[in-house]
Amino acid sequence: MEIGIIGAGMVGRAIGKLAVASGHSVMLSNSRGPQTLFSLSRSIACQVGTADEAAAFGDLVVIAIPLAAYRSIPVETLAGKLVIDTNNYYVERDGNIPELDEGETTTSEMLARHLPRSRIVKAFNAIIMDDLENGGRLPGSSKRRGLPLAGDNSADKAVVAGLYDQFGFDPVDAGLLAEGWRLERGRSVYCVPMDAEHLKDELEKTIR
Ligand SMILES: NC(=O)c1ccc[n+]([C@@H]2O[C@H](COP(=O)([O-])OP(=O)(O)OC[C@H]3O[C@@H](n4cnc5c(N)ncnc54)[C@H](OP(=O)(O)O)[C@@H]3O)[C@@H](O)[C@H]2O)c1
């Protein structure tokens, strides 16, 4: 697959590295421009570009920037594309977002409103990147961790589940995009290692 990544920090780098190791082609981008990613492109063996170029490059595009910047994500270029939302809400970084504070929406539904013609899957948000990079295990391993995802389209979720599997994790479907609150910051599954069975139970038990 060709994977565009908007954001080249902890999340963009970790997913980029694992995707290249799994045989995908990757283009990373940030807000300052590809010239600031010169060394990174050598170390990860990926292409670099502007955010718009990464959006155009990917069959699948990963959003890995601080939540507060989501309105800068290119809308037209991402029309019709599968987009992974890795975002989490941290007031101390993103400022107060009243509709999230009130539990009226989710981070992924905000992104979906901004990208009305893209297909959004929430994934990779509930694991710290050190664990993503180093915690993958072979299928069937008793130590293999489950990771949650949410989205409205089964075929899109299957693509993202395939990435989890390639990276060494068991995918667990948390339901529709509107159910994404179940894996947001502060929930019992957030960045807590557990196997797929335990994760499924916790996602179901979580109360909003
Ligand atoms: N760190 C984790 O372990 C982790 C795990 C799961 C989810 N998350 C979530 O994933 C998101 C990204 O986190 P992170 O830890 O990767 O952040 P980070 O290390 O601070 O990196 C953010 C990246 O986004 C880029 N960026 C910022 N504004 C941009 C814009 N408008 N357009 C394009 N690129 C932009 C920055 O590039 P410039 O420096 O050029 O601005 C930087 O490369 C956050 O919502 C975070 O909560 C983090």
The ligand as an SDF file (V2000), in Angstrom:
LIG
                    3D

 48 52  0  0  0  0  0  0  0  0999 V2000
    2.9710   10.0680   21.3500 N   0  0  0  0  0  0  0  0  0  0  0  0
    2.2010    8.9770   21.5080 C   0  0  0  0  0  0  0  0  0  0  0  0
    2.6570    7.9580   22.0650 O   0  0  0  0  0  0  0  0  0  0  0  0
    0.7940    8.9930   20.9790 C   0  0  0  0  0  0  0  0  0  0  0  0
    0.1050    7.7740   20.9150 C   0  0  0  0  0  0  0  0  0  0  0  0
   -1.1460    7.7200   20.3560 C   0  0  0  0  0  0  0  0  0  0  0  0
   -1.7450    8.8830   19.8850 C   0  0  0  0  0  0  0  0  0  0  0  0
   -1.1010   10.0800   19.9800 N   0  0  0  0  0  0  0  0  0  0  0  0
   -1.7780   11.2670   19.4410 C   0  0  0  0  0  0  0  0  0  0  0  0
   -1.3350   11.4240   18.0980 O   0  0  0  0  0  0  0  0  0  0  0  0
   -1.2310   12.8140   17.7460 C   0  0  0  0  0  0  0  0  0  0  0  0
    0.2040   13.1430   17.3780 C   0  0  0  0  0  0  0  0  0  0  0  0
    1.0100   12.9200   18.5300 O   0  0  0  0  0  0  0  0  0  0  0  0
    2.6040   12.9080   18.5010 P   0  0  0  0  0  0  0  0  0  0  0  0
    3.0170   12.4030   19.8280 O   0  0  0  0  0  0  0  0  0  0  0  0
    3.1100   12.2220   17.2780 O   0  0  0  0  0  0  0  0  0  0  0  0
    2.9090   14.4570   18.4110 O   0  0  0  0  0  0  0  0  0  0  0  0
    4.3310   15.1710   18.1880 P   0  0  0  0  0  0  0  0  0  0  0  0
    5.4420   14.2310   18.5190 O   0  0  0  0  0  0  0  0  0  0  0  0
    4.2500   16.4790   18.8810 O   0  0  0  0  0  0  0  0  0  0  0  0
    4.3810   15.4260   16.6040 O   0  0  0  0  0  0  0  0  0  0  0  0
    3.4460   16.2250   15.9640 C   0  0  0  0  0  0  0  0  0  0  0  0
    3.8030   16.2880   14.4870 C   0  0  0  0  0  0  0  0  0  0  0  0
    2.7230   16.9550   13.8190 O   0  0  0  0  0  0  0  0  0  0  0  0
    3.2920   17.9390   12.9400 C   0  0  0  0  0  0  0  0  0  0  0  0
    2.3080   18.9940   12.7670 N   0  0  0  0  0  0  0  0  0  0  0  0
    1.8040   19.8560   13.6690 C   0  0  0  0  0  0  0  0  0  0  0  0
    0.8810   20.6510   13.1060 N   0  0  0  0  0  0  0  0  0  0  0  0
    0.8100   20.2780   11.8040 C   0  0  0  0  0  0  0  0  0  0  0  0
    0.0540   20.7200   10.7080 C   0  0  0  0  0  0  0  0  0  0  0  0
   -0.8480   21.6960   10.8470 N   0  0  0  0  0  0  0  0  0  0  0  0
    0.2400   20.1260    9.5020 N   0  0  0  0  0  0  0  0  0  0  0  0
    1.1450   19.1250    9.3480 C   0  0  0  0  0  0  0  0  0  0  0  0
    1.8940   18.6570   10.3640 N   0  0  0  0  0  0  0  0  0  0  0  0
    1.7320   19.2280   11.5770 C   0  0  0  0  0  0  0  0  0  0  0  0
    4.5510   18.4130   13.6360 C   0  0  0  0  0  0  0  0  0  0  0  0
    5.4030   18.9700   12.6770 O   0  0  0  0  0  0  0  0  0  0  0  0
    6.1130   20.3840   12.8990 P   0  0  0  0  0  0  0  0  0  0  0  0
    7.0830   20.1620   14.0090 O   0  0  0  0  0  0  0  0  0  0  0  0
    6.7540   20.7000   11.5740 O   0  0  0  0  0  0  0  0  0  0  0  0
    5.0060   21.3560   13.2710 O   0  0  0  0  0  0  0  0  0  0  0  0
    5.0840   17.0750   14.1710 C   0  0  0  0  0  0  0  0  0  0  0  0
    5.7900   16.4050   13.1600 O   0  0  0  0  0  0  0  0  0  0  0  0
   -1.7300   13.5530   18.9820 C   0  0  0  0  0  0  0  0  0  0  0  0
   -3.1070   13.8100   18.8650 O   0  0  0  0  0  0  0  0  0  0  0  0
   -1.4540   12.5700   20.1070 C   0  0  0  0  0  0  0  0  0  0  0  0
   -2.2580   12.8130   21.2380 O   0  0  0  0  0  0  0  0  0  0  0  0
    0.1660   10.1550   20.5180 C   0  0  0  0  0  0  0  0  0  0  0  0
  1  2  1  0
  2  3  2  0
  2  4  1  0
  4  5  1  0
  4 48  2  0
  5  6  2  0
  6  7  1  0
  7  8  2  0
  8  9  1  0
  8 48  1  0
  9 10  1  0
  9 46  1  0
 10 11  1  0
 11 12  1  0
 11 44  1  0
 12 13  1  0
 13 14  1  0
 14 15  2  0
 14 16  1  0
 14 17  1  0
 17 18  1  0
 18 19  2  0
 18 20  1  0
 18 21  1  0
 21 22  1  0
 22 23  1  0
 23 24  1  0
 23 42  1  0
 24 25  1  0
 25 26  1  0
 25 36  1  0
 26 27  1  0
 26 35  1  0
 27 28  2  0
 28 29  1  0
 29 30  1  0
 29 35  2  0
 30 31  1  0
 30 32  2  0
 32 33  1  0
 33 34  2  0
 34 35  1  0
 36 37  1  0
 36 42  1  0
 37 38  1  0
 38 39  2  0
 38 40  1  0
 38 41  1  0
 42 43  1  0
 44 45  1  0
 44 46  1  0
 46 47  1  0
M  CHG  2   8   1  16  -1
M  END
$$$$
